[in-house]
Amino acid sequence: MSNGPAGVDQKLPTDRASGQKFPDVLEVLGVATRLGLTSFGGPVAHIGYFREEYVARRKWLDEATYVDLVALCQFLPGPASSQVGIAIGITRAGLLGGVAAWLGFTLPSAIALVAFAYGLRVLEVADAGWLHGLKVAAVAVVALAVWGMARALAPDSGRATIALLSAIGALVWSTGAAQVVIIAAAALAGLRFLPGTAAAPTTRAPVPVGRRLGVFMLVLFFGLLLALPIARQLVGAQALAVFDSFFRAGSLVFGGGHVVLPLLQAEVVAPGWVTGEQFVAGYGAAQAVPGPLFTFAAYLGAVMGPRPNGVAGAALALMAIFLPSFLLVVGALPFWSAIRGRSGFQQALRGINAAVVGLLLAALYHPVWTSAIRSPADVGLALAAFGLLAFWKAPAWLVVVFAAGGGTLVSLVAR
């Protein structure tokens, strides 16, 4: 099939050409929902779950196409595993398939975190020992993420230097704008100082997305990214401010998962919408649920002040933080084969990935460590949780339960 001069030459199965078959959309929704209920372990584990389900079991796409989609989503800002799911949904059932894949994978954890937010408010357990244990669990989870990402993304002196400078910059200049400046500077440093090699060409992914639609989505993405802060200042409405903050967080996070922590902290804690204690407690709870970590936004939207926003605030924050992912995936799919082979993109991406490590290292100290660690007993509990994750390979949800129990025990002993 050809989309003409502005399109992408694609060969699609006959029953996929229309891209909007309703039975296929329902099928995607069902499979994605099951994954959303069972996919523990974070973005890397999600990629493994997706490969087993979509490639090995259902054969919706071949290995080469799957690897190419993963490479695309690693290149884009946003939650990589959710973007891979959206891309697979699009290849299976068109744009509605992408929406169905996102809904199924996202809603289970989002609903669980909103319920947790309501539980905190109704039960008034702000000082409960088990809740403090969730904060300590977040220390272990983020520390493990820093360790693993540093080994993979900053293994040499050049990238390690970028990571350390990024961490220092984030600690000294802890604002939302700082994250953007650090990432941009790291991309330029990668272009200038890091070696790059062109990626090997692969078969073009057979997706029903033409270049015209891709350009429209990219223009819409950048238009919203530029227009929302201006509209926020002119209108002054709380809902618009929330949408702008979460849209920007979803637009500027490279690496996904835990890396969203410093951006969200700057957007919601600094202006007083969410307290530091609420932020870290929710982040700890997010480790105990399956699905994408970006559903942490639903919790933040539910507890956000100056008055609790409940389900409406959760829905607004959730849609805002994931909307950039959908726009970018649809916008980039038709062009990915052409740009991924350029060495300059590979160099910039290496620099950005190193900066991601530094930003996460800074977030490990503040707000995670500073909000959770109050005593030597807390340090011991954090070390035990880290050991369970790193050396015993315990699932994250089990470590969270362990830390919650440990927090309760520490609080009883301290009385």
Number of C-alpha atoms within 10 A of each C-alpha: 14 12 14 10 9 12 16 21 15 18 15 17 10 9 12 18 18 12 22 18 16 13 10 20 23 16 17 27 23 17 17 27 22 13 23 25 17 16 22 20 20 21 21 11 13 24 20 12 18 20 19 13 16 20 17 13 10 11 12 15 17 13 14 14 17 21 15 20 23 19 15 21 28 20 20 22 20 30 28 27 28 28 29 28 29 30 29 26 28 28 23 27 29 26 22 22 28 26 20 27 33 27 20 22 28 25 19 21 25 28 17 18 26 26 17 19 26 17 12 17 13 9 8 10 13 14 10 13 19 24 25 29 31 29 30 33 38 30 31 30 22 23 23 16 20 23 14 14 19 22 12 13 19 24 12 11 9 16 26 20 15 27 28 19 18 29 23 16 18 25 18 11 13 19 16 20 12 18 24 15 14 23 24 16 18 26 25 17 19 27 20 13 13 18 14 17 12 14 14 9 11 13 9 20 23 22 25 25 22 21 20 16 16 21 19 13 20 19 15 16 21 14 11 17 17 13 12 18 16 13 15 18 11 9 10 11 11 12 15 16 18 21 21 25 24 25 24 24 28 27 24 20 25 24 24 26 22 23 25 25 27 25 25 23 24 19 23 21 18 15 10 12 19 20 17 20 19 21 25 27 27 26 26 29 25 28 26 22 25 25 30 29 26 26 29 28 30 31 33 29 27 25 27 24 16 10 9 18 17 19 19 14 23 26 19 20 26 26 17 22 26 24 16 29 26 20 20 24 26 27 24 21 24 25 16 18 19 10 15 20 16 15 16 20 20 23 22 24 24 25 30 30 27 29 34 32 31 31 29 27 26 25 28 23 17 19 20 29 22 14 19 25 19 12 9 9 16 21 17 14 23 26 17 18 26 24 16 18 18 17 8 10 11 15 15 23 19 15 25 27 18 20 29 25 18 26 25 17 14 19 17 10 9 7 5
